[in-house]
Amino acid sequence: MMREMGFCSGIENYSVHLNFATTGSTPYTLLDYFGDDWLVMIDESHVTLPQVRGMYNGDRARKQVLVDHGF
């Protein structure tokens, strides 16, 4: 699916396997690619900031559903 379409719905569930990370570790985010001393200029912030907030809230909601159902 990744090779043909370039994306796969729910792939964040497999981030541990794709990144060879330890179980329970957080998936990489945009902030992981910045060094210790960085400054970012955000143009079109009326679009960018809601997208970043949406990524966080979507990930949190998905995990909360799993916790609520005993996983």
N, CA, C, O and CB atoms as a CASP TS submission, in Angstrom:
PFRMAT TS
TARGET T0000
AUTHOR 0000-0000-0000
METHOD Language model
MODEL 1
PARENT N/A
ATOM      1  N   MET     1       0.834  -1.188   0.000  1.00  0.00           N
ATOM      2  CA  MET     1       0.000   0.000   0.000  1.00  0.00           C
ATOM      3  C   MET     1       0.876   1.248   0.000  1.00  0.00           C
ATOM      4  O   MET     1       0.604   2.202  -0.729  1.00  0.00           O
ATOM      5  CB  MET     1      -0.947   0.000   1.213  1.00  0.00           C
ATOM      6  N   MET     2       1.926   1.240   0.816  1.00  0.00           N
ATOM      7  CA  MET     2       2.806   2.413   0.878  1.00  0.00           C
ATOM      8  C   MET     2       3.485   2.667  -0.464  1.00  0.00           C
ATOM      9  O   MET     2       3.582   3.811  -0.905  1.00  0.00           O
ATOM     10  CB  MET     2       3.866   2.228   1.972  1.00  0.00           C
ATOM     11  N   ARG     3       3.952   1.604  -1.110  1.00  0.00           N
ATOM     12  CA  ARG     3       4.646   1.785  -2.392  1.00  0.00           C
ATOM     13  C   ARG     3       3.694   2.256  -3.485  1.00  0.00           C
ATOM     14  O   ARG     3       4.058   3.097  -4.308  1.00  0.00           O
ATOM     15  CB  ARG     3       5.318   0.481  -2.820  1.00  0.00           C
ATOM     16  N   GLU     4       2.496   1.726  -3.495  1.00  0.00           N
ATOM     17  CA  GLU     4       1.564   2.059  -4.569  1.00  0.00           C
ATOM     18  C   GLU     4       0.869   3.399  -4.364  1.00  0.00           C
ATOM     19  O   GLU     4       0.793   4.202  -5.294  1.00  0.00           O
ATOM     20  CB  GLU     4       0.532   0.979  -4.697  1.00  0.00           C
ATOM     21  N   MET     5       0.365   3.650  -3.165  1.00  0.00           N
ATOM     22  CA  MET     5      -0.428   4.850  -2.911  1.00  0.00           C
ATOM     23  C   MET     5       0.384   5.986  -2.284  1.00  0.00           C
ATOM     24  O   MET     5       0.027   7.155  -2.432  1.00  0.00           O
ATOM     25  CB  MET     5      -1.586   4.508  -2.013  1.00  0.00           C
ATOM     26  N   GLY     6       1.469   5.651  -1.586  1.00  0.00           N
ATOM     27  CA  GLY     6       2.265   6.668  -0.914  1.00  0.00           C
ATOM     28  C   GLY     6       1.786   6.978   0.494  1.00  0.00           C
ATOM     29  O   GLY     6       2.399   7.780   1.198  1.00  0.00           O
ATOM     30  N   PHE     7       0.694   6.348   0.909  1.00  0.00           N
ATOM     31  CA  PHE     7       0.186   6.524   2.270  1.00  0.00           C
ATOM     32  C   PHE     7      -0.595   5.282   2.658  1.00  0.00           C
ATOM     33  O   PHE     7      -0.946   4.465   1.806  1.00  0.00           O
ATOM     34  CB  PHE     7      -0.704   7.801   2.386  1.00  0.00           C
ATOM     35  N   CYS     8      -0.860   5.149   3.919  1.00  0.00           N
ATOM     36  CA  CYS     8      -1.643   4.023   4.420  1.00  0.00           C
ATOM     37  C   CYS     8      -2.394   4.504   5.655  1.00  0.00           C
ATOM     38  O   CYS     8      -1.774   4.919   6.634  1.00  0.00           O
ATOM     39  CB  CYS     8      -0.732   2.778   4.750  1.00  0.00           C
ATOM     40  N   SER     9      -3.699   4.453   5.618  1.00  0.00           N
ATOM     41  CA  SER     9      -4.495   4.891   6.768  1.00  0.00           C
ATOM     42  C   SER     9      -4.132   4.065   7.997  1.00  0.00           C
ATOM     43  O   SER     9      -4.057   2.838   7.933  1.00  0.00           O
ATOM     44  CB  SER     9      -6.010   4.773   6.466  1.00  0.00           C
ATOM     45  N   GLY    10      -3.912   4.744   9.103  1.00  0.00           N
ATOM     46  CA  GLY    10      -3.585   4.056  10.345  1.00  0.00           C
ATOM     47  C   GLY    10      -2.141   3.617  10.461  1.00  0.00           C
ATOM     48  O   GLY    10      -1.807   2.830  11.346  1.00  0.00           O
ATOM     49  N   ILE    11      -1.270   4.113   9.577  1.00  0.00           N
ATOM     50  CA  ILE    11       0.126   3.664   9.607  1.00  0.00           C
ATOM     51  C   ILE    11       0.827   4.046  10.899  1.00  0.00           C
ATOM     52  O   ILE    11       1.831   3.433  11.264  1.00  0.00           O
ATOM     53  CB  ILE    11       0.884   4.242   8.431  1.00  0.00           C
ATOM     54  N   GLU    12       0.306   5.062  11.601  1.00  0.00           N
ATOM     55  CA  GLU    12       0.938   5.434  12.870  1.00  0.00           C
ATOM     56  C   GLU    12       0.905   4.280  13.861  1.00  0.00           C
ATOM     57  O   GLU    12       1.703   4.244  14.798  1.00  0.00           O
ATOM     58  CB  GLU    12       0.246   6.659  13.473  1.00  0.00           C
ATOM     59  N   ASN    13      -0.016   3.332  13.663  1.00  0.00           N
ATOM     60  CA  ASN    13      -0.074   2.165  14.540  1.00  0.00           C
ATOM     61  C   ASN    13       1.139   1.259  14.356  1.00  0.00           C
ATOM     62  O   ASN    13       1.440   0.435  15.220  1.00  0.00           O
ATOM     63  CB  ASN    13      -1.350   1.379  14.283  1.00  0.00           C
ATOM     64  N   TYR    14       1.830   1.411  13.235  1.00  0.00           N
ATOM     65  CA  TYR    14       2.978   0.562  12.930  1.00  0.00           C
ATOM     66  C   TYR    14       4.296   1.309  13.062  1.00  0.00           C
ATOM     67  O   TYR    14       5.330   0.803  12.624  1.00  0.00           O
ATOM     68  CB  TYR    14       2.850  -0.002  11.534  1.00  0.00           C
ATOM     69  N   SER    15       4.286   2.491  13.649  1.00  0.00           N
ATOM     70  CA  SER    15       5.501   3.299  13.735  1.00  0.00           C
ATOM     71  C   SER    15       6.603   2.590  14.517  1.00  0.00           C
ATOM     72  O   SER    15       7.784   2.785  14.227  1.00  0.00           O
ATOM     73  CB  SER    15       5.191   4.638  14.382  1.00  0.00           C
ATOM     74  N   VAL    16       6.241   1.783  15.488  1.00  0.00           N
ATOM     75  CA  VAL    16       7.255   1.044  16.251  1.00  0.00           C
ATOM     76  C   VAL    16       8.038   0.123  15.326  1.00  0.00           C
ATOM     77  O   VAL    16       9.261   0.030  15.430  1.00  0.00           O
ATOM     78  CB  VAL    16       6.600   0.229  17.391  1.00  0.00           C
ATOM     79  N   HIS    17       7.344  -0.555  14.428  1.00  0.00           N
ATOM     80  CA  HIS    17       7.993  -1.505  13.522  1.00  0.00           C
ATOM     81  C   HIS    17       8.754  -0.800  12.409  1.00  0.00           C
ATOM     82  O   HIS    17       9.850  -1.223  12.041  1.00  0.00           O
ATOM     83  CB  HIS    17       6.961  -2.445  12.921  1.00  0.00           C
ATOM     84  N   LEU    18       8.185   0.261  11.875  1.00  0.00           N
ATOM     85  CA  LEU    18       8.820   0.962  10.763  1.00  0.00           C
ATOM     86  C   LEU    18      10.058   1.734  11.193  1.00  0.00           C
ATOM     87  O   LEU    18      11.002   1.867  10.414  1.00  0.00           O
ATOM     88  CB  LEU    18       7.835   1.904  10.119  1.00  0.00           C
ATOM     89  N   ASN    19      10.069   2.243  12.410  1.00  0.00           N
ATOM     90  CA  ASN    19      11.199   3.037  12.907  1.00  0.00           C
ATOM     91  C   ASN    19      12.127   2.240  13.810  1.00  0.00           C
ATOM     92  O   ASN    19      13.095   2.780  14.346  1.00  0.00           O
ATOM     93  CB  ASN    19      10.690   4.244  13.656  1.00  0.00           C
ATOM     94  N   PHE    20      11.831   0.948  13.979  1.00  0.00           N
ATOM     95  CA  PHE    20      12.610   0.094  14.879  1.00  0.00           C
ATOM     96  C   PHE    20      12.706   0.713  16.272  1.00  0.00           C
ATOM     97  O   PHE    20      13.770   0.725  16.890  1.00  0.00           O
ATOM     98  CB  PHE    20      14.018  -0.142  14.308  1.00  0.00           C
ATOM     99  N   ALA    21      11.584   1.221  16.747  1.00  0.00           N
ATOM    100  CA  ALA    21      11.530   1.877  18.057  1.00  0.00           C
ATOM    101  C   ALA    21      11.101   0.868  19.120  1.00  0.00           C
ATOM    102  O   ALA    21      10.680  -0.244  18.801  1.00  0.00           O
ATOM    103  CB  ALA    21      10.554   3.089  18.030  1.00  0.00           C
ATOM    104  N   THR    22      11.211   1.263  20.363  1.00  0.00           N
ATOM    105  CA  THR    22      10.769   0.396  21.452  1.00  0.00           C
ATOM    106  C   THR    22       9.267   0.565  21.660  1.00  0.00           C
ATOM    107  O   THR    22       8.707   1.629  21.394  1.00  0.00           O
ATOM    108  CB  THR    22      11.543   0.712  22.758  1.00  0.00           C
ATOM    109  N   THR    23       8.635  -0.479  22.132  1.00  0.00           N
ATOM    110  CA  THR    23       7.197  -0.442  22.381  1.00  0.00           C
ATOM    111  C   THR    23       6.879   0.624  23.423  1.00  0.00           C
ATOM    112  O   THR    23       7.543   0.711  24.456  1.00  0.00           O
ATOM    113  CB  THR    23       6.685  -1.825  22.845  1.00  0.00           C
ATOM    114  N   GLY    24       5.873   1.424  23.149  1.00  0.00           N
ATOM    115  CA  GLY    24       5.463   2.482  24.063  1.00  0.00           C
ATOM    116  C   GLY    24       6.138   3.814  23.817  1.00  0.00           C
ATOM    117  O   GLY    24       5.776   4.819  24.430  1.00  0.00           O
ATOM    118  N   SER    25       7.122   3.831  22.919  1.00  0.00           N
ATOM    119  CA  SER    25       7.791   5.105  22.630  1.00  0.00           C
ATOM    120  C   SER    25       6.889   5.966  21.752  1.00  0.00           C
ATOM    121  O   SER    25       6.047   5.454  21.014  1.00  0.00           O
ATOM    122  CB  SER    25       9.165   4.867  21.934  1.00  0.00           C
ATOM    123  N   THR    26       7.072   7.255  21.841  1.00  0.00           N
ATOM    124  CA  THR    26       6.243   8.160  21.045  1.00  0.00           C
ATOM    125  C   THR    26       6.726   8.176  19.599  1.00  0.00           C
ATOM    126  O   THR    26       7.927   8.070  19.351  1.00  0.00           O
ATOM    127  CB  THR    26       6.268   9.588  21.637  1.00  0.00           C
ATOM    128  N   PRO    27       5.811   8.305  18.644  1.00  0.00           N
ATOM    129  CA  PRO    27       6.224   8.390  17.237  1.00  0.00           C
ATOM    130  C   PRO    27       6.912   9.722  16.967  1.00  0.00           C
ATOM    131  O   PRO    27       6.715  10.698  17.692  1.00  0.00           O
ATOM    132  CB  PRO    27       5.008   8.218  16.297  1.00  0.00           C
ATOM    133  N   TYR    28       7.719   9.747  15.915  1.00  0.00           N
ATOM    134  CA  TYR    28       8.413  10.976  15.544  1.00  0.00           C
ATOM    135  C   TYR    28       7.417  12.049  15.125  1.00  0.00           C
ATOM    136  O   TYR    28       6.383  11.753  14.527  1.00  0.00           O
ATOM    137  CB  TYR    28       9.412  10.710  14.411  1.00  0.00           C
ATOM    138  N   THR    29       7.734  13.278  15.442  1.00  0.00           N
ATOM    139  CA  THR    29       6.947  14.423  15.003  1.00  0.00           C
ATOM    140  C   THR    29       7.879  15.410  14.317  1.00  0.00           C
ATOM    141  O   THR    29       9.094  15.210  14.288  1.00  0.00           O
ATOM    142  CB  THR    29       6.201  15.093  16.200  1.00  0.00           C
ATOM    143  N   LEU    30       7.320  16.452  13.776  1.00  0.00           N
ATOM    144  CA  LEU    30       8.112  17.474  13.102  1.00  0.00           C
ATOM    145  C   LEU    30       9.182  18.053  14.024  1.00  0.00           C
ATOM    146  O   LEU    30      10.287  18.357  13.576  1.00  0.00           O
ATOM    147  CB  LEU    30       7.206  18.587  12.591  1.00  0.00           C
ATOM    148  N   LEU    31       8.866  18.205  15.291  1.00  0.00           N
ATOM    149  CA  LEU    31       9.809  18.797  16.239  1.00  0.00           C
ATOM    150  C   LEU    31      11.056  17.939  16.438  1.00  0.00           C
ATOM    151  O   LEU    31      12.105  18.464  16.813  1.00  0.00           O
ATOM    152  CB  LEU    31       9.129  19.018  17.572  1.00  0.00           C
ATOM    153  N   ASP    32      10.965  16.640  16.198  1.00  0.00           N
ATOM    154  CA  ASP    32      12.126  15.759  16.347  1.00  0.00           C
ATOM    155  C   ASP    32      13.204  16.037  15.312  1.00  0.00           C
ATOM    156  O   ASP    32      14.359  15.659  15.509  1.00  0.00           O
ATOM    157  CB  ASP    32      11.695  14.315  16.250  1.00  0.00           C
ATOM    158  N   TYR    33      12.854  16.681  14.229  1.00  0.00           N
ATOM    159  CA  TYR    33      13.812  16.942  13.159  1.00  0.00           C
ATOM    160  C   TYR    33      14.571  18.251  13.340  1.00  0.00           C
ATOM    161  O   TYR    33      15.507  18.528  12.590  1.00  0.00           O
ATOM    162  CB  TYR    33      13.102  16.957  11.839  1.00  0.00           C
ATOM    163  N   PHE    34      14.183  19.052  14.314  1.00  0.00           N
ATOM    164  CA  PHE    34      14.895  20.289  14.614  1.00  0.00           C
ATOM    165  C   PHE    34      16.004  20.003  15.622  1.00  0.00           C
ATOM    166  O   PHE    34      15.889  19.082  16.431  1.00  0.00           O
ATOM    167  CB  PHE    34      13.922  21.370  15.159  1.00  0.00           C
ATOM    168  N   GLY    35      17.079  20.792  15.574  1.00  0.00           N
ATOM    169  CA  GLY    35      18.162  20.657  16.542  1.00  0.00           C
ATOM    170  C   GLY    35      17.767  21.260  17.881  1.00  0.00           C
ATOM    171  O   GLY    35      16.600  21.571  18.119  1.00  0.00           O
ATOM    172  N   ASP    36      18.753  21.420  18.748  1.00  0.00           N
ATOM    173  CA  ASP    36      18.486  21.973  20.080  1.00  0.00           C
ATOM    174  C   ASP    36      18.234  23.477  20.052  1.00  0.00           C
ATOM    175  O   ASP    36      17.527  24.003  20.912  1.00  0.00           O
ATOM    176  CB  ASP    36      19.648  21.675  21.003  1.00  0.00           C
ATOM    177  N   ASP    37      18.800  24.162  19.082  1.00  0.00           N
ATOM    178  CA  ASP    37      18.691  25.619  19.002  1.00  0.00           C
ATOM    179  C   ASP    37      18.088  25.978  17.646  1.00  0.00           C
ATOM    180  O   ASP    37      18.807  26.051  16.650  1.00  0.00           O
ATOM    181  CB  ASP    37      20.090  26.310  19.201  1.00  0.00           C
ATOM    182  N   TRP    38      16.785  26.200  17.601  1.00  0.00           N
ATOM    183  CA  TRP    38      16.136  26.434  16.318  1.00  0.00           C
ATOM    184  C   TRP    38      15.063  27.504  16.421  1.00  0.00           C
ATOM    185  O   TRP    38      14.532  27.788  17.495  1.00  0.00           O
ATOM    186  CB  TRP    38      15.535  25.148  15.790  1.00  0.00           C
ATOM    187  N   LEU    39      14.770  28.073  15.295  1.00  0.00           N
ATOM    188  CA  LEU    39      13.711  29.066  15.158  1.00  0.00           C
ATOM    189  C   LEU    39      12.950  28.713  13.890  1.00  0.00           C
ATOM    190  O   LEU    39      13.557  28.489  12.843  1.00  0.00           O
ATOM    191  CB  LEU    39      14.283  30.542  15.108  1.00  0.00           C
ATOM    192  N   VAL    40      11.653  28.663  13.977  1.00  0.00           N
ATOM    193  CA  VAL    40      10.857  28.343  12.792  1.00  0.00           C
ATOM    194  C   VAL    40       9.954  29.528  12.476  1.00  0.00           C
ATOM    195  O   VAL    40       9.336  30.108  13.369  1.00  0.00           O
ATOM    196  CB  VAL    40      10.016  27.043  13.007  1.00  0.00           C
ATOM    197  N   MET    41       9.888  29.876  11.212  1.00  0.00           N
ATOM    198  CA  MET    41       8.996  30.932  10.745  1.00  0.00           C
ATOM    199  C   MET    41       7.819  30.240  10.058  1.00  0.00           C
ATOM    200  O   MET    41       8.006  29.490   9.100  1.00  0.00           O
ATOM    201  CB  MET    41       9.737  31.943   9.767  1.00  0.00           C
ATOM    202  N   ILE    42       6.625  30.494  10.546  1.00  0.00           N
ATOM    203  CA  ILE    42       5.445  29.832   9.996  1.00  0.00           C
ATOM    204  C   ILE    42       4.656  30.836   9.177  1.00  0.00           C
ATOM    205  O   ILE    42       4.114  31.808   9.704  1.00  0.00           O
ATOM    206  CB  ILE    42       4.564  29.223  11.122  1.00  0.00           C
ATOM    207  N   ASP    43       4.604  30.582   7.881  1.00  0.00           N
ATOM    208  CA  ASP    43       3.779  31.390   6.999  1.00  0.00           C
ATOM    209  C   ASP    43       2.442  30.665   6.863  1.00  0.00           C
ATOM    210  O   ASP    43       2.377  29.451   7.057  1.00  0.00           O
ATOM    211  CB  ASP    43       4.469  31.618   5.594  1.00  0.00           C
ATOM    212  N   GLU    44       1.409  31.369   6.543  1.00  0.00           N
ATOM    213  CA  GLU    44       0.078  30.764   6.450  1.00  0.00           C
ATOM    214  C   GLU    44      -0.291  30.098   7.778  1.00  0.00           C
ATOM    215  O   GLU    44      -0.816  28.985   7.797  1.00  0.00           O
ATOM    216  CB  GLU    44       0.026  29.730   5.292  1.00  0.00           C
ATOM    217  N   SER    45      -0.014  30.790   8.884  1.00  0.00           N
ATOM    218  CA  SER    45      -0.238  30.200  10.202  1.00  0.00           C
ATOM    219  C   SER    45      -1.705  29.865  10.442  1.00  0.00           C
ATOM    220  O   SER    45      -2.016  29.009  11.270  1.00  0.00           O
ATOM    221  CB  SER    45       0.254  31.143  11.281  1.00  0.00           C
ATOM    222  N   HIS    46      -2.607  30.528   9.730  1.00  0.00           N
ATOM    223  CA  HIS    46      -4.026  30.210   9.904  1.00  0.00           C
ATOM    224  C   HIS    46      -4.335  28.806   9.387  1.00  0.00           C
ATOM    225  O   HIS    46      -5.385  28.248   9.709  1.00  0.00           O
ATOM    226  CB  HIS    46      -4.903  31.247   9.178  1.00  0.00           C
ATOM    227  N   VAL    47      -3.433  28.230   8.590  1.00  0.00           N
ATOM    228  CA  VAL    47      -3.587  26.860   8.104  1.00  0.00           C
ATOM    229  C   VAL    47      -2.663  25.919   8.869  1.00  0.00           C
ATOM    230  O   VAL    47      -3.080  24.832   9.269  1.00  0.00           O
ATOM    231  CB  VAL    47      -3.298  26.783   6.591  1.00  0.00           C
ATOM    232  N   THR    48      -1.417  26.323   9.075  1.00  0.00           N
ATOM    233  CA  THR    48      -0.404  25.454   9.664  1.00  0.00           C
ATOM    234  C   THR    48      -0.691  25.108  11.116  1.00  0.00           C
ATOM    235  O   THR    48      -0.638  23.938  11.494  1.00  0.00           O
ATOM    236  CB  THR    48       0.943  26.102   9.563  1.00  0.00           C
ATOM    237  N   LEU    49      -0.988  26.094  11.925  1.00  0.00           N
ATOM    238  CA  LEU    49      -1.183  25.831  13.351  1.00  0.00           C
ATOM    239  C   LEU    49      -2.366  24.903  13.624  1.00  0.00           C
ATOM    240  O   LEU    49      -2.234  24.010  14.461  1.00  0.00           O
ATOM    241  CB  LEU    49      -1.383  27.134  14.090  1.00  0.00           C
ATOM    242  N   PRO    50      -3.509  25.066  12.966  1.00  0.00           N
ATOM    243  CA  PRO    50      -4.582  24.089  13.176  1.00  0.00           C
ATOM    244  C   PRO    50      -4.195  22.678  12.730  1.00  0.00           C
ATOM    245  O   PRO    50      -4.659  21.698  13.313  1.00  0.00           O
ATOM    246  CB  PRO    50      -5.828  24.529  12.433  1.00  0.00           C
ATOM    247  N   GLN    51      -3.351  22.565  11.705  1.00  0.00           N
ATOM    248  CA  GLN    51      -2.899  21.246  11.267  1.00  0.00           C
ATOM    249  C   GLN    51      -2.050  20.578  12.345  1.00  0.00           C
ATOM    250  O   GLN    51      -2.227  19.396  12.638  1.00  0.00           O
ATOM    251  CB  GLN    51      -2.101  21.358   9.958  1.00  0.00           C
ATOM    252  N   VAL    52      -1.131  21.336  12.930  1.00  0.00           N
ATOM    253  CA  VAL    52      -0.282  20.789  13.994  1.00  0.00           C
ATOM    254  C   VAL    52      -1.136  20.405  15.196  1.00  0.00           C
ATOM    255  O   VAL    52      -0.950  19.334  15.774  1.00  0.00           O
ATOM    256  CB  VAL    52       0.808  21.810  14.412  1.00  0.00           C
ATOM    257  N   ARG    53      -2.064  21.265  15.570  1.00  0.00           N
ATOM    258  CA  ARG    53      -2.972  20.974  16.686  1.00  0.00           C
ATOM    259  C   ARG    53      -3.825  19.748  16.370  1.00  0.00           C
ATOM    260  O   ARG    53      -4.075  18.921  17.248  1.00  0.00           O
ATOM    261  CB  ARG    53      -3.877  22.193  16.987  1.00  0.00           C
ATOM    262  N   GLY    54      -4.269  19.629  15.128  1.00  0.00           N
ATOM    263  CA  GLY    54      -5.074  18.482  14.721  1.00  0.00           C
ATOM    264  C   GLY    54      -4.312  17.172  14.816  1.00  0.00           C
ATOM    265  O   GLY    54      -4.881  16.149  15.197  1.00  0.00           O
ATOM    266  N   MET    55      -3.019  17.195  14.470  1.00  0.00           N
ATOM    267  CA  MET    55      -2.204  15.977  14.577  1.00  0.00           C
ATOM    268  C   MET    55      -2.127  15.522  16.028  1.00  0.00           C
ATOM    269  O   MET    55      -2.289  14.338  16.327  1.00  0.00           O
ATOM    270  CB  MET    55      -0.781  16.216  14.016  1.00  0.00           C
ATOM    271  N   TYR    56      -1.881  16.467  16.923  1.00  0.00           N
ATOM    272  CA  TYR    56      -1.782  16.125  18.349  1.00  0.00           C
ATOM    273  C   TYR    56      -3.126  15.610  18.865  1.00  0.00           C
ATOM    274  O   TYR    56      -3.190  14.558  19.501  1.00  0.00           O
ATOM    275  CB  TYR    56      -1.323  17.356  19.177  1.00  0.00           C
ATOM    276  N   ASN    57      -4.192  16.351  18.591  1.00  0.00           N
ATOM    277  CA  ASN    57      -5.511  15.968  19.110  1.00  0.00           C
ATOM    278  C   ASN    57      -5.996  14.652  18.519  1.00  0.00           C
ATOM    279  O   ASN    57      -6.620  13.853  19.217  1.00  0.00           O
ATOM    280  CB  ASN    57      -6.528  17.064  18.821  1.00  0.00           C
ATOM    281  N   GLY    58      -5.717  14.417  17.241  1.00  0.00           N
ATOM    282  CA  GLY    58      -6.113  13.160  16.610  1.00  0.00           C
ATOM    283  C   GLY    58      -5.393  11.975  17.223  1.00  0.00           C
ATOM    284  O   GLY    58      -6.006  10.942  17.491  1.00  0.00           O
ATOM    285  N   ASP    59      -4.095  12.120  17.448  1.00  0.00           N
ATOM    286  CA  ASP    59      -3.311  11.051  18.063  1.00  0.00           C
ATOM    287  C   ASP    59      -3.788  10.791  19.482  1.00  0.00           C
ATOM    288  O   ASP    59      -3.911   9.641  19.903  1.00  0.00           O
ATOM    289  CB  ASP    59      -1.817  11.403  18.060  1.00  0.00           C
ATOM    290  N   ARG    60      -4.053  11.857  20.213  1.00  0.00           N
ATOM    291  CA  ARG    60      -4.523  11.720  21.598  1.00  0.00           C
ATOM    292  C   ARG    60      -5.895  11.046  21.647  1.00  0.00           C
ATOM    293  O   ARG    60      -6.121  10.175  22.488  1.00  0.00           O
ATOM    294  CB  ARG    60      -4.589  13.099  22.283  1.00  0.00           C
ATOM    295  N   ALA    61      -6.804  11.433  20.766  1.00  0.00           N
ATOM    296  CA  ALA    61      -8.148  10.847  20.753  1.00  0.00           C
ATOM    297  C   ALA    61      -8.090   9.356  20.430  1.00  0.00           C
ATOM    298  O   ALA    61      -8.797   8.553  21.038  1.00  0.00           O
ATOM    299  CB  ALA    61      -9.042  11.573  19.733  1.00  0.00           C
ATOM    300  N   ARG    62      -7.245   8.996  19.470  1.00  0.00           N
ATOM    301  CA  ARG    62      -7.118   7.586  19.094  1.00  0.00           C
ATOM    302  C   ARG    62      -6.612   6.766  20.273  1.00  0.00           C
ATOM    303  O   ARG    62      -7.118   5.678  20.545  1.00  0.00           O
ATOM    304  CB  ARG    62      -6.171   7.427  17.887  1.00  0.00           C
ATOM    305  N   LYS    63      -5.617   7.291  20.966  1.00  0.00           N
ATOM    306  CA  LYS    63      -5.068   6.570  22.111  1.00  0.00           C
ATOM    307  C   LYS    63      -6.064   6.521  23.259  1.00  0.00           C
ATOM    308  O   LYS    63      -6.124   5.524  23.978  1.00  0.00           O
ATOM    309  CB  LYS    63      -3.769   7.219  22.574  1.00  0.00           C
ATOM    310  N   GLN    64      -6.841   7.572  23.441  1.00  0.00           N
ATOM    311  CA  GLN    64      -7.831   7.589  24.517  1.00  0.00           C
ATOM    312  C   GLN    64      -8.900   6.529  24.277  1.00  0.00           C
ATOM    313  O   GLN    64      -9.363   5.895  25.226  1.00  0.00           O
ATOM    314  CB  GLN    64      -8.479   8.980  24.636  1.00  0.00           C
ATOM    315  N   VAL    65      -9.295   6.329  23.036  1.00  0.00           N
ATOM    316  CA  VAL    65     -10.272   5.285  22.709  1.00  0.00           C
ATOM    317  C   VAL    65      -9.713   3.918  23.087  1.00  0.00           C
ATOM    318  O   VAL    65     -10.429   3.089  23.647  1.00  0.00           O
ATOM    319  CB  VAL    65     -10.639   5.322  21.199  1.00  0.00           C
ATOM    320  N   LEU    66      -8.441   3.679  22.785  1.00  0.00           N
ATOM    321  CA  LEU    66      -7.821   2.404  23.146  1.00  0.00           C
ATOM    322  C   LEU    66      -7.801   2.215  24.660  1.00  0.00           C
ATOM    323  O   LEU    66      -8.095   1.127  25.155  1.00  0.00           O
ATOM    324  CB  LEU    66      -6.396   2.324  22.586  1.00  0.00           C
ATOM    325  N   VAL    67      -7.458   3.263  25.390  1.00  0.00           N
ATOM    326  CA  VAL    67      -7.423   3.186  26.854  1.00  0.00           C
ATOM    327  C   VAL    67      -8.825   2.950  27.401  1.00  0.00           C
ATOM    328  O   VAL    67      -9.006   2.139  28.309  1.00  0.00           O
ATOM    329  CB  VAL    67      -6.822   4.476  27.457  1.00  0.00           C
ATOM    330  N   ASP    68      -9.809   3.646  26.861  1.00  0.00           N
ATOM    331  CA  ASP    68     -11.194   3.505  27.334  1.00  0.00           C
ATOM    332  C   ASP    68     -11.733   2.095  27.141  1.00  0.00           C
ATOM    333  O   ASP    68     -12.597   1.646  27.894  1.00  0.00           O
ATOM    334  CB  ASP    68     -12.092   4.492  26.614  1.00  0.00           C
ATOM    335  N   HIS    69     -11.223   1.401  26.131  1.00  0.00           N
ATOM    336  CA  HIS    69     -11.708   0.052  25.844  1.00  0.00           C
ATOM    337  C   HIS    69     -10.767  -1.037  26.359  1.00  0.00           C
ATOM    338  O   HIS    69     -10.868  -2.192  25.946  1.00  0.00           O
ATOM    339  CB  HIS    69     -11.906  -0.114  24.354  1.00  0.00           C
ATOM    340  N   GLY    70      -9.871  -0.678  27.242  1.00  0.00           N
ATOM    341  CA  GLY    70      -9.048  -1.669  27.922  1.00  0.00           C
ATOM    342  C   GLY    70      -7.828  -2.158  27.178  1.00  0.00           C
ATOM    343  O   GLY    70      -7.263  -3.191  27.538  1.00  0.00           O
ATOM    344  N   PHE    71      -7.405  -1.440  26.144  1.00  0.00           N
ATOM    345  CA  PHE    71      -6.199  -1.851  25.441  1.00  0.00           C
ATOM    346  C   PHE    71      -5.056  -1.052  25.981  1.00  0.00           C
ATOM    347  O   PHE    71      -3.920  -1.223  25.538  1.00  0.00           O
ATOM    348  CB  PHE    71      -6.329  -1.668  23.914  1.00  0.00           C
TER
END
